[in-house]
Amino acid sequence: MVYLSKIAVAAACFASSVLAHPGEHHDAHVVRREIAARNQMASAAKRSIDSCSGSLKHREVNARSVARRANIAREIRQKRNIKSKPKKYRRDLATLEVYEAINHNETALGYSTATPETTIFSANTSCILTPENTDGPYYVTGESIRKNVTEDQAGVPLYLEIQYLDINTCLPVEDVYVDIWNCNSTGIYSGVVATGNEDSWNSTFLRGIQVSDSDGVASFETLFPGHYEGRATHTHLLSHSNVTVMANGTIQGGSVSHIGQLFWNEDLRSAVEATSPYNTNTQAVTSNADDTWSVVQAENDYDPYPEYLYLGDDITDGLLAWIQIGINVTADQSSTSYYSVAAVLQADGGHSTGASVGNGNGTAPANGTAPSS
């Protein structure tokens, strides 16, 4: 499936009013203020990026993006020996609530090899995404720079491309180091130990770091996330600027330029969770409409859903997804309450920061060093 429109814009961070990650609670009044501030900042950022989105250089960036995504899709299909036609679906650009009207928004386009790649892989830049909010209580520093983060986990393969653009120029932001993490198919996070998430401080599955290239693109080979009670299905992103790359393939220092969460369409989530091992997850499902981050109240100022494409007839063949995220290159979130660190991964394994995994507010030591293995 493919969904149209995605430029992400950094707006106000905000936290959950009820259960988010297991054990996490926040003041409801504070949450409402944070959401209002986020929406106001998103509107201002949309005006900023709209003013430069028609520039020649930005159109050139989008043309390169179309070609890149098309090549990636072909390469993955060839590598996996997928012979069936890929599938693309369309979503209208209305409010996010309309996006989620399952029977209304998904219209198979039925394209063929003769369909222009601009139809399949382009992104409409008239609508803005702002996935920026708290990083949640499960962020771990010291993860390795690596593209494939799946390890031995089972699930639907997801090739995720994140493109960072400067909201003032609409041009790519190079050398952004991007942390990614999400739970596995049954709702478990690696790298932490918490009520309802009894894994291990030493595990690293579905976590890793990539750096954006000259087109502002960082890509990961990961898995579609599962769900857990209290939160809609989501993927975490946290970007760093001006870091030092260590000899062991980790990063240290720099600023935190963006913190965000990507959300996924309900139809897509349902299709994924009909497959194994997602269908063994007994935790209650939370829809996007009921998520504590209030993502469906955004109207047209931002859009927190990546565009995506089924790589074959069956969803288990995998997905190609992409999103553009507009950031303020001078921002630094590392000193705010929205930046919380649950653990640090070092040469001898993972260690808790001492903060409660359930409520965040952790203060991270240096990013640490990855295990020698």
Legacy VTK file of the C-alpha trace (Angstrom):
# vtk DataFile Version 3.0
C-alpha trace
ASCII
DATASET POLYDATA
POINTS 373 float
0.000 0.000 0.000
1.040 3.576 -0.548
-0.333 6.603 1.218
0.041 10.092 -0.210
1.572 13.086 1.568
4.322 13.212 4.115
6.484 16.047 5.186
7.127 15.752 8.866
7.606 18.870 10.890
9.031 19.108 14.382
6.426 20.474 16.744
5.899 20.454 20.488
6.600 17.243 22.360
3.901 15.846 24.546
3.210 12.902 26.825
0.484 10.406 27.587
-2.444 11.028 29.900
-3.081 7.385 30.688
-1.236 4.121 30.268
1.197 4.460 27.380
4.187 2.232 27.748
3.490 -0.183 30.617
3.524 1.761 33.876
3.708 5.238 32.326
1.376 7.946 33.666
1.216 11.708 33.116
-0.963 14.601 34.224
-3.961 14.991 31.892
-3.976 18.802 32.129
-0.319 18.966 31.120
-1.009 16.644 28.218
-3.774 18.864 26.854
-1.512 21.920 26.997
1.280 20.012 25.271
-1.035 18.836 22.491
-2.325 22.371 21.910
1.240 23.696 21.715
2.207 20.898 19.330
-0.648 21.700 16.977
0.151 25.418 16.977
3.801 24.749 16.178
2.814 22.299 13.465
0.660 24.948 11.823
3.520 27.463 11.886
5.965 24.897 10.541
3.545 23.995 7.750
3.492 27.619 6.617
7.285 27.637 6.657
7.701 24.522 4.589
4.887 25.458 2.194
6.822 28.603 1.322
9.794 26.632 -0.002
8.206 23.403 -1.242
7.844 24.732 -4.791
11.497 25.590 -5.251
13.505 24.033 -8.056
15.963 22.419 -5.650
13.151 20.845 -3.652
11.546 19.488 -6.834
14.917 17.986 -7.753
15.096 16.317 -4.333
11.646 14.807 -4.855
12.580 13.561 -8.342
15.614 11.769 -6.893
13.400 10.319 -4.177
10.998 8.862 -6.736
13.833 7.130 -8.593
15.439 5.884 -5.374
12.241 4.336 -3.999
11.487 2.664 -7.315
14.975 1.154 -7.419
14.709 -0.040 -3.824
11.394 -1.762 -4.533
12.846 -3.515 -7.587
15.972 -4.590 -5.703
14.044 -6.001 -2.754
11.612 -7.881 -4.988
14.487 -9.353 -6.971
16.437 -10.286 -3.835
13.416 -12.050 -2.339
12.396 -13.563 -5.684
8.932 -11.991 -5.487
7.172 -12.568 -8.807
3.672 -11.264 -8.068
2.819 -7.646 -8.727
3.245 -5.168 -5.899
0.148 -3.436 -4.578
-0.504 0.252 -4.161
-3.421 1.876 -2.438
-4.485 5.461 -2.186
-5.654 7.656 0.643
-7.403 11.000 0.284
-5.817 14.062 1.848
-8.458 15.072 4.332
-8.377 14.885 8.106
-6.652 11.998 9.838
-10.039 10.752 10.965
-11.041 10.431 7.325
-7.736 8.692 6.591
-8.829 6.004 9.004
-12.221 5.341 7.373
-11.231 1.881 6.228
-13.773 1.267 3.486
-13.640 4.814 2.152
-9.959 5.533 1.757
-8.421 2.433 0.274
-8.865 2.322 -3.478
-6.688 -0.097 -5.390
-5.031 1.724 -8.264
-4.241 -1.394 -10.260
-1.108 0.040 -11.863
1.139 -1.934 -14.177
4.772 -1.766 -15.219
3.707 1.008 -17.603
2.463 3.228 -14.754
4.850 6.175 -14.237
7.044 5.805 -11.183
6.039 9.328 -10.169
2.520 7.979 -9.619
3.727 5.160 -7.401
6.596 6.642 -5.432
6.019 10.391 -5.264
5.081 12.222 -2.073
2.549 15.017 -1.929
4.159 17.828 0.048
1.004 19.825 0.647
0.385 18.190 4.007
2.752 18.118 6.972
3.593 15.401 9.431
4.794 16.190 12.913
5.504 12.965 14.749
7.520 14.790 17.377
6.706 13.923 20.949
8.241 12.233 23.970
10.640 9.423 23.149
8.865 7.237 25.690
10.438 5.299 28.523
12.229 2.683 26.402
15.020 4.657 24.730
18.465 3.071 25.021
21.723 4.845 24.197
24.831 3.111 22.908
23.174 1.125 20.120
25.208 0.159 17.061
25.248 1.820 13.655
23.586 -0.841 11.513
20.966 -0.976 8.795
19.452 -4.390 9.519
18.060 -4.514 13.055
15.855 -7.609 12.823
18.269 -10.100 14.437
16.323 -13.345 15.020
12.901 -11.790 15.367
9.956 -13.061 13.323
7.478 -10.779 11.611
6.579 -8.873 8.462
9.727 -7.390 6.854
9.693 -3.592 6.678
12.129 -1.503 4.658
11.748 1.972 6.139
13.177 5.110 4.513
13.221 8.337 6.541
14.149 11.540 4.723
15.039 14.625 6.786
14.407 18.085 5.345
15.166 21.528 6.753
11.779 23.172 7.404
13.156 26.567 6.342
14.680 25.501 3.029
12.933 22.200 2.125
16.407 20.836 1.350
17.917 17.580 2.677
19.710 17.494 6.020
22.850 15.382 5.728
24.683 13.576 8.571
21.673 13.152 10.846
22.216 10.014 12.952
18.865 8.327 13.492
17.992 5.930 16.322
15.100 3.587 15.595
13.307 1.256 17.982
9.962 -0.493 18.294
8.457 -3.504 19.994
8.458 -6.916 18.354
5.479 -8.787 16.942
4.137 -9.668 20.399
4.625 -6.226 21.968
8.014 -6.707 23.661
10.885 -4.179 23.595
14.520 -5.183 23.706
17.060 -3.506 25.973
14.809 -2.902 28.987
13.145 -4.737 31.847
9.753 -3.482 33.035
6.382 -4.723 34.162
4.753 -6.292 31.142
8.049 -6.199 29.256
10.289 -8.714 30.984
13.029 -8.964 28.379
16.686 -8.118 29.074
18.944 -5.107 29.485
21.376 -6.870 27.129
19.070 -7.530 24.161
19.269 -5.293 21.077
16.686 -6.544 18.556
14.831 -3.916 16.510
17.209 -1.157 17.629
19.920 0.537 15.612
21.305 3.748 14.128
21.742 4.987 10.561
23.109 8.264 9.169
21.313 10.375 6.564
23.031 10.712 3.183
23.340 13.704 0.866
19.587 13.473 0.166
18.813 13.404 3.888
17.854 9.710 3.747
18.420 7.117 6.468
17.086 3.601 5.797
16.473 0.549 7.963
15.665 -3.093 7.409
13.358 -3.831 10.309
10.018 -5.472 11.103
6.533 -4.036 11.306
5.880 -3.352 15.009
3.436 -5.282 17.123
1.141 -3.694 19.680
0.715 -3.513 23.419
-2.118 -2.305 25.607
-2.649 1.440 25.848
-0.807 2.541 22.689
-1.554 2.453 18.994
1.009 0.637 16.847
4.024 2.924 16.428
7.724 3.200 15.618
10.131 5.451 17.524
12.678 7.773 15.891
15.263 10.025 17.515
17.774 12.023 15.476
21.178 13.341 16.521
23.302 16.051 14.929
27.039 16.802 15.255
27.871 13.473 16.866
31.228 11.734 17.243
31.366 8.277 15.649
33.351 5.861 17.817
35.658 3.146 16.540
33.245 0.441 17.744
30.372 1.721 15.592
28.457 3.705 18.200
27.937 7.458 18.560
28.562 9.973 21.324
27.756 13.620 21.983
25.947 16.020 19.699
22.448 17.410 19.953
19.030 15.749 19.718
17.413 17.513 16.769
14.172 15.548 16.605
12.162 13.059 18.675
9.199 11.365 17.085
6.859 8.435 16.651
5.441 7.117 13.389
1.962 5.600 13.350
0.460 3.033 11.002
-2.930 2.831 9.305
-5.529 0.596 10.931
-6.103 -1.518 7.827
-2.396 -2.169 7.507
-2.077 -3.054 11.175
-5.033 -5.445 10.934
-3.564 -7.161 7.878
-0.205 -7.591 9.580
-1.688 -8.869 12.816
-3.660 -11.539 11.017
-0.313 -13.228 10.338
1.933 -15.224 12.651
3.392 -14.484 15.196
1.415 -11.236 15.562
-1.801 -13.252 15.934
-0.456 -14.853 19.120
-0.380 -11.487 20.913
-3.157 -11.482 23.520
-2.766 -7.837 24.621
-5.666 -5.503 23.905
-5.397 -3.471 20.696
-5.539 0.327 20.899
-6.655 2.099 17.724
-5.148 5.311 16.387
-8.371 7.071 17.354
-7.974 5.946 20.984
-4.228 6.484 21.290
-3.192 8.748 24.145
-1.043 10.835 21.781
-4.236 12.179 20.122
-2.851 11.654 16.615
-6.265 11.830 14.929
-6.885 15.388 16.136
-4.223 16.837 13.854
-6.476 17.717 10.893
-4.402 18.983 7.936
-1.352 20.457 9.645
0.476 17.172 9.913
0.168 13.516 9.092
1.862 10.833 11.216
1.505 7.901 8.805
4.282 6.785 6.414
3.449 5.981 2.825
3.845 2.298 2.071
3.783 -0.342 -0.618
3.046 -4.060 -0.478
6.036 -5.636 -2.229
3.977 -8.615 -3.409
0.497 -10.125 -3.303
0.922 -11.286 0.283
1.786 -8.940 3.119
4.331 -11.458 4.370
6.383 -10.604 1.259
7.166 -7.385 3.099
6.569 -3.644 2.935
8.443 -0.639 1.608
7.582 2.503 3.589
8.838 6.064 3.419
8.326 9.387 5.098
9.777 12.901 4.961
10.420 14.618 8.274
10.975 18.350 8.429
13.240 19.413 11.284
14.592 22.594 12.783
18.321 22.054 12.375
19.146 24.357 15.290
16.887 22.579 17.788
18.222 20.491 20.664
15.793 18.374 22.670
18.422 16.707 24.864
17.928 19.140 27.746
14.126 18.921 27.745
11.900 16.627 29.777
10.843 14.909 26.553
14.239 13.253 26.231
14.354 10.295 28.622
16.774 7.406 28.695
15.920 4.043 30.233
19.254 2.297 29.715
22.722 2.557 28.243
24.379 -0.231 26.281
28.079 -0.640 27.056
30.816 -3.156 26.306
29.750 -5.369 29.226
26.058 -5.212 28.355
23.054 -3.026 29.068
22.606 -1.027 32.263
19.622 0.816 33.712
20.048 4.558 34.134
18.372 4.253 37.502
15.237 6.025 36.352
11.923 4.244 36.425
11.338 2.611 33.073
7.660 3.350 33.522
7.799 7.119 33.826
10.881 8.215 31.973
12.798 11.292 33.163
16.028 9.346 32.949
19.309 11.168 32.634
21.650 9.377 30.300
25.315 8.851 30.905
27.536 9.071 27.836
26.165 7.035 24.963
28.513 4.262 25.918
30.103 1.565 23.880
28.466 -1.346 22.174
29.155 -4.930 23.209
32.407 -6.239 21.780
30.483 -8.816 19.767
LINES 1 374
373 0 1 2 3 4 5 6 7 8 9 10 11 12 13 14 15 16 17 18 19 20 21 22 23 24 25 26 27 28 29 30 31 32 33 34 35 36 37 38 39 40 41 42 43 44 45 46 47 48 49 50 51 52 53 54 55 56 57 58 59 60 61 62 63 64 65 66 67 68 69 70 71 72 73 74 75 76 77 78 79 80 81 82 83 84 85 86 87 88 89 90 91 92 93 94 95 96 97 98 99 100 101 102 103 104 105 106 107 108 109 110 111 112 113 114 115 116 117 118 119 120 121 122 123 124 125 126 127 128 129 130 131 132 133 134 135 136 137 138 139 140 141 142 143 144 145 146 147 148 149 150 151 152 153 154 155 156 157 158 159 160 161 162 163 164 165 166 167 168 169 170 171 172 173 174 175 176 177 178 179 180 181 182 183 184 185 186 187 188 189 190 191 192 193 194 195 196 197 198 199 200 201 202 203 204 205 206 207 208 209 210 211 212 213 214 215 216 217 218 219 220 221 222 223 224 225 226 227 228 229 230 231 232 233 234 235 236 237 238 239 240 241 242 243 244 245 246 247 248 249 250 251 252 253 254 255 256 257 258 259 260 261 262 263 264 265 266 267 268 269 270 271 272 273 274 275 276 277 278 279 280 281 282 283 284 285 286 287 288 289 290 291 292 293 294 295 296 297 298 299 300 301 302 303 304 305 306 307 308 309 310 311 312 313 314 315 316 317 318 319 320 321 322 323 324 325 326 327 328 329 330 331 332 333 334 335 336 337 338 339 340 341 342 343 344 345 346 347 348 349 350 351 352 353 354 355 356 357 358 359 360 361 362 363 364 365 366 367 368 369 370 371 372
